[in-house]
């Protein structure tokens, strides 16, 4: 089993997955949730964390388009999380195997 790739971001270490020669990182927070006084303000940096944060699963989806589907007022079932500011990243594996020597 390949080693899980890790990379340090400005807010902490993330641990992704090795998939088909790629290092894949999913659900990495890039901004704080816009709740309370932060609503309708410029994005604020994500909160830092200690240790390696798993980055193997997609983050929460954005809310549905409110113009197409309007739940009844006060309907708690249709609410979505505000903490959806995440990104996904794929990059070549950080330590590819060395090239084979030419045989002649």
N, C-alpha and C positions, 0 to 999 in steps of 0.2 A: 504494500500500500504506500503511495507516495506521501511524503511529508506535507503537512498542511502549510501553505504559504502564509507568512506574516509580513505586515508592513506597518510602519509607524506613521500616523497622521498627526496633524496639529493638536488633536484632542485625545489621542491615545493609540494603542496598538490594536490592530484588527487581524483576525485569523480567518482566512478564506478557505477555499477548496482547490485542489489540483484537478483540472478536468481537461482531458484531451490536449495535454501540452500547454495549457493555459493556467494562470493563477486567476481565480474568479473570486471576487468579493461582492457580496450583496448586502443591501440594507445598511450602508454606512451613513450615519447621521452627518449632515453638512450644515444644519442650522437648528436652533432651538425651536420648540413648538411655539406657534403664535397664539398663546393663550393669555388671558387677563389683559394687563396693560400693553402687552406686545402685539395684540390684535391690530391689524392694519398699520403696523409700523415696519420699518426696514428690518430684514432678517437679522437675528442675533446669532453669534457663534453657538455651535452645539456645545453642550456641557461635556467637559472632559471626564474620562473614566480611568480607573486603575486596572492593571492587568490586561490580558488579551480579550478583546470583545469578539464573540463569534460573528462572522460576516458570511454566513452560509445560506441565509434565507432572505427572501425579498422583504422589503419594508412594507408598511401598511399602504393600501391603495389610496389615491385621492378620492374625495367625496364625489358622488355622482353629480351630473349636471343638474342643478336645481331647476333650470328652465324646462327640462323634459319630464321630470318626475318630482312632484311636490308631495311629501308625506303630510298627513294630517297634522295640524298644530299640536305640539306637545308629544308627538309620537317618538318615543325613546328608541324604538327598534331600528329606525333608519339612520341614526346618528353614526358618524364615522370618527375615528381618532383624529385629533389635530396634529399629532406627532408623526407627520408623513414626509418630512423633509429628509429623505434618504436618497442615496444614489447607488448604482451598481457599476462595477468596473471589471474589465477583463484585460489581461496583459500577458504577453509571453511568460512562460514559467521563468522565475528568476535565475535558476541554475540549470540551463539545458545541458544535456549530456555532451561530453566533449566529442568533436568530430572524429570519425574513424580515420586511421592513417591510410593513405593510398596503398593499395597492394598492386604489385606489378609483375 
